[in-house]
Amino acid sequence: MNILLFVKNMPYSGPAVRFGALIARLTGASITLLFASEKKDRAAAEATLDQTKEALAGIPVTTKIRREKPTKAILKEIQTGQYDMVVLKARRAIRLRKRIGGKIGREIARQSSIPVLIVKEDRPALKRVLICTGGLEYAEPAIELGARLAKTAKAHITVLHVTNPVPSMYTGLDGIEETLPELLQSQSRISQHLRNVARSLSDLEIDAQLELRHGDVTDEILREAEAGHYNLVVIGAAAPHQRLRNWILGNITQQVVNHIRCPVLIVRQPENS
């Protein structure tokens, strides 16, 4: 596994560097540090990379410096096919209108064909992982990668699926957990999806908690992420070429990343799907 880690400067990039290092150590991955800027200041770039490497002791590290716009440089590196994940630092947005990680984070999250890990705050360990299934057909890559990372870290896994608001037939029930067994016995598309999720986790020999929520997708993800004190949230997304689906799911992803504090891993459906 090879991780592409974009470094802007230190200490700003520190949380992304440290969490990227955590993932690399868990998976035995190597890291390529990328510094990209339109400014002609190689000495500053090398100083930033040298400082960054100190936090990556014991991990195979390669460094690259590009004199061009960061977004363009990152996407060029991704397109080489050498990487399995890209890691970026993002500011924590306060206003709803703020976008994920500014222009760089937004464009990479939208165009990247590989998983994008966006980090805002330090998370020293990987003990609790929340996997959000997203669109039914986009769940498998997110579940597989999220589950494998959690299994390697021996972390607790919760798989969350959010549907439309509770149907009138369930009005008056004390908790959504009471409806889950009934739903799993039905032949609905959601039921089949959740059974497939359970089967996939079983194939990976992973025990996970399955949660079903009814309501606004963004609100429910944020509520669970905050209440569960997760170290990582994993979200499935459509392939970059699926523009309409990306617009719909992208809005959810953007709002989640805008307001969540823990790292978010965006896992896209393969391009050929």
C-alpha positions as CSV (number, residue, x, y, z in Angstrom):
1,M,0.0,0.0,0.0
2,N,1.3,3.5,-0.9
3,I,-0.2,6.6,0.6
4,L,0.1,10.0,-1.0
5,L,0.3,12.7,1.7
6,F,0.0,16.3,0.7
7,V,2.0,18.6,3.0
8,K,1.2,22.4,3.0
9,N,3.3,23.5,5.9
10,M,4.0,22.5,9.5
11,P,2.5,22.6,12.0
12,Y,-0.7,23.1,10.0
13,S,-0.4,19.7,8.3
14,G,0.5,18.0,11.6
15,P,-2.8,16.2,12.2
16,A,-2.9,14.8,8.7
17,V,0.7,13.7,8.9
18,R,0.2,11.9,12.3
19,F,-3.0,10.2,11.3
20,G,-1.5,9.2,7.9
21,A,1.4,7.7,9.8
22,L,-1.0,5.8,12.0
23,I,-2.7,4.3,9.0
24,A,0.7,3.5,7.4
25,R,2.0,1.7,10.5
26,L,-1.2,-0.3,10.8
27,T,-1.2,-1.4,7.1
28,G,2.6,-1.6,6.5
29,A,2.2,1.2,3.9
30,S,4.8,3.5,2.4
31,I,4.2,7.2,2.2
32,T,5.0,9.7,-0.6
33,L,5.1,13.3,0.8
34,L,4.1,15.8,-1.8
35,F,4.8,19.5,-1.4
36,A,3.3,21.7,-4.2
37,S,3.3,25.5,-4.5
38,E,3.5,28.0,-7.3
39,K,6.1,29.9,-5.3
40,K,9.7,29.5,-6.2
41,D,11.1,28.6,-2.7
42,R,12.7,25.2,-2.8
43,A,14.5,25.8,0.5
44,A,11.2,26.3,2.3
45,A,9.7,23.2,0.7
46,E,12.7,21.0,1.7
47,A,12.6,22.4,5.2
48,T,8.9,21.5,5.5
49,L,9.5,18.0,4.1
50,D,12.5,17.4,6.5
51,Q,10.3,18.5,9.5
52,T,7.5,16.2,8.3
53,K,9.8,13.2,8.0
54,E,10.6,13.4,11.6
55,A,7.0,12.4,12.4
56,L,7.2,9.4,10.1
57,A,10.1,7.5,11.7
58,G,10.2,3.9,10.7
59,I,7.9,4.4,7.7
60,P,9.4,4.2,4.1
61,V,9.1,7.7,2.8
62,T,9.6,9.3,-0.6
63,T,9.4,13.1,-1.1
64,K,8.4,15.1,-4.2
65,I,8.3,18.8,-4.8
66,R,6.2,20.4,-7.5
67,R,6.2,24.0,-8.6
68,E,2.5,24.2,-9.6
69,K,-1.0,24.5,-8.1
70,P,-1.5,22.0,-5.3
71,T,-4.7,20.6,-6.8
72,K,-3.2,20.0,-10.2
73,A,-0.1,18.4,-8.6
74,I,-2.1,16.1,-6.4
75,L,-4.4,14.9,-9.2
76,K,-1.4,14.3,-11.5
77,E,0.2,12.1,-8.8
78,I,-3.1,10.2,-8.3
79,Q,-3.4,9.6,-12.0
80,T,0.0,7.8,-12.1
81,G,-1.8,4.8,-10.5
82,Q,0.9,4.5,-7.8
83,Y,-1.3,5.3,-4.8
84,D,-4.0,3.6,-2.8
85,M,-5.0,6.6,-0.7
86,V,-4.5,10.4,-0.6
87,V,-4.4,12.2,2.8
88,L,-5.1,15.9,3.2
89,K,-5.4,18.4,6.1
90,A,-8.6,20.5,6.2
91,R,-9.7,23.3,8.4
92,R,-12.7,22.8,10.5
93,A,-15.4,24.9,8.9
94,I,-17.7,26.9,11.1
95,R,-20.3,28.1,8.6
96,L,-22.5,25.9,6.5
97,R,-21.4,27.6,3.4
98,K,-17.8,26.7,4.0
99,R,-16.6,23.9,1.7
100,I,-14.5,20.9,2.6
101,G,-10.8,21.9,3.1
102,G,-11.2,24.9,0.8
103,K,-10.7,24.6,-2.9
104,I,-8.0,21.9,-2.7
105,G,-10.0,19.5,-0.6
106,R,-13.2,20.1,-2.5
107,E,-11.6,19.4,-5.9
108,I,-9.6,16.3,-4.7
109,A,-12.6,14.8,-3.0
110,R,-14.7,15.4,-6.2
111,Q,-12.1,14.2,-8.8
112,S,-10.0,11.6,-7.0
113,S,-10.4,8.0,-8.2
114,I,-8.8,6.7,-5.0
115,P,-9.9,7.0,-1.4
116,V,-9.5,10.5,0.1
117,L,-8.7,10.8,3.8
118,I,-9.5,14.3,5.1
119,V,-8.1,15.1,8.6
120,K,-9.0,18.1,10.8
121,E,-8.0,17.2,14.3
122,D,-5.5,14.8,15.9
123,R,-6.7,11.3,16.6
124,P,-3.9,9.4,18.3
125,A,-5.5,6.0,18.0
126,L,-8.0,4.1,15.8
127,K,-10.4,2.5,18.3
128,R,-13.8,3.2,16.8
129,V,-14.8,3.3,13.2
130,L,-18.1,4.4,11.7
131,I,-18.9,3.1,8.2
132,C,-21.7,4.9,6.4
133,T,-23.1,2.9,3.5
134,G,-24.3,5.8,1.4
135,G,-26.0,4.8,-1.8
136,L,-26.8,1.1,-1.8
137,E,-24.6,0.3,-4.8
138,Y,-21.7,2.4,-3.4
139,A,-21.5,0.6,-0.1
140,E,-19.2,-2.3,-0.8
141,P,-15.9,-0.5,-1.4
142,A,-16.4,1.7,1.7
143,I,-17.4,-1.3,3.8
144,E,-14.4,-3.4,2.6
145,L,-11.7,-0.7,3.2
146,G,-13.2,0.6,6.4
147,A,-13.6,-2.9,7.8
148,R,-10.1,-4.0,6.9
149,L,-8.6,-0.9,8.5
150,A,-10.7,-1.4,11.6
151,K,-9.8,-5.1,11.8
152,T,-6.1,-4.3,11.5
153,A,-6.4,-1.8,14.3
154,K,-8.7,-4.1,16.4
155,A,-11.2,-1.3,16.4
156,H,-14.9,-1.4,17.1
157,I,-17.0,-1.1,13.9
158,T,-20.4,0.4,13.5
159,V,-22.1,0.3,10.1
160,L,-24.8,3.0,9.7
161,H,-27.5,3.1,7.1
162,V,-29.9,6.1,7.0
163,T,-33.2,5.8,5.2
164,N,-36.1,8.3,4.7
165,P,-38.0,9.5,7.8
166,V,-39.9,6.8,9.7
167,P,-42.9,5.5,7.8
168,S,-46.3,6.0,9.4
169,M,-46.6,2.3,10.1
170,Y,-43.8,2.7,12.7
171,T,-45.2,5.8,14.4
172,G,-45.3,5.3,18.2
173,L,-42.4,2.8,18.4
174,D,-39.9,3.7,21.2
175,G,-36.8,3.0,19.2
176,I,-35.7,2.3,15.6
177,E,-33.9,-0.9,16.9
178,E,-37.3,-2.5,17.2
179,T,-37.9,-2.1,13.4
180,L,-34.6,-3.5,12.3
181,P,-35.4,-7.2,12.7
182,E,-38.7,-6.7,10.9
183,L,-36.9,-4.9,8.1
184,L,-34.3,-7.6,7.7
185,Q,-37.1,-10.2,7.3
186,S,-38.6,-8.3,4.4
187,Q,-37.7,-8.5,0.7
188,S,-37.1,-4.7,0.2
189,R,-34.1,-3.3,-1.5
190,I,-32.8,-1.9,1.8
191,S,-33.3,-5.2,3.5
192,Q,-31.3,-7.0,0.8
193,H,-28.6,-4.4,1.0
194,L,-28.2,-4.7,4.8
195,R,-28.1,-8.5,4.5
196,N,-25.4,-8.2,1.9
197,V,-23.5,-5.8,4.3
198,A,-23.7,-8.4,7.1
199,R,-22.6,-11.1,4.7
200,S,-19.6,-9.1,3.5
201,L,-18.5,-8.5,7.1
202,S,-19.0,-12.1,7.9
203,D,-16.8,-13.1,5.0
204,L,-14.1,-10.8,6.4
205,E,-14.6,-12.5,9.8
206,I,-15.5,-9.2,11.4
207,D,-18.0,-8.5,14.1
208,A,-19.8,-5.2,13.7
209,Q,-22.7,-3.3,15.1
210,L,-25.4,-2.5,12.5
211,E,-27.4,0.7,13.0
212,L,-30.4,1.8,11.0
213,R,-31.7,5.4,11.2
214,H,-34.6,7.2,9.7
215,G,-34.2,10.9,8.9
216,D,-31.9,13.4,7.3
217,V,-28.8,11.6,6.2
218,T,-26.3,14.3,7.1
219,D,-27.9,15.0,10.5
220,E,-28.0,11.3,11.4
221,I,-24.3,10.7,10.4
222,L,-23.2,13.7,12.4
223,R,-25.3,12.8,15.4
224,E,-23.9,9.2,15.4
225,A,-20.3,10.4,14.9
226,E,-20.5,12.8,17.8
227,A,-22.3,10.5,20.2
228,G,-20.1,7.5,19.4
229,H,-16.8,9.3,19.8
230,Y,-15.4,7.7,16.6
231,N,-11.8,8.1,15.4
232,L,-12.7,7.6,11.8
233,V,-15.8,7.9,9.6
234,V,-15.9,6.1,6.2
235,I,-18.3,7.2,3.5
236,G,-19.1,5.6,0.2
237,A,-19.4,7.7,-3.0
238,A,-20.1,7.3,-6.7
239,A,-17.3,7.1,-9.2
240,P,-16.1,10.5,-10.5
241,H,-17.7,10.2,-13.9
242,Q,-21.2,9.7,-12.4
243,R,-22.0,13.4,-12.3
244,L,-25.6,13.4,-11.2
245,R,-25.0,10.8,-8.4
246,N,-21.9,12.7,-7.4
247,W,-23.9,15.9,-7.1
248,I,-26.4,14.3,-4.8
249,L,-24.0,12.3,-2.7
250,G,-21.4,15.0,-2.9
251,N,-23.6,17.4,-1.1
252,I,-24.0,14.9,1.8
253,T,-20.3,14.3,1.9
254,Q,-19.5,18.0,1.8
255,Q,-21.8,18.8,4.7
256,V,-20.5,15.9,6.8
257,V,-16.9,16.9,6.3
258,N,-17.8,20.5,6.9
259,H,-19.1,19.9,10.4
260,I,-17.5,16.7,11.6
261,R,-14.3,16.8,13.8
262,C,-12.9,13.3,13.3
263,P,-11.1,12.2,10.1
264,V,-13.3,11.2,7.1
265,L,-12.4,8.6,4.5
266,I,-14.2,9.0,1.2
267,V,-14.2,5.8,-0.8
268,R,-15.4,5.9,-4.3
269,Q,-17.0,3.3,-6.5
270,P,-14.5,2.0,-9.1
271,E,-14.5,3.9,-12.4
272,N,-15.6,0.8,-14.4
273,S,-18.7,0.3,-12.3
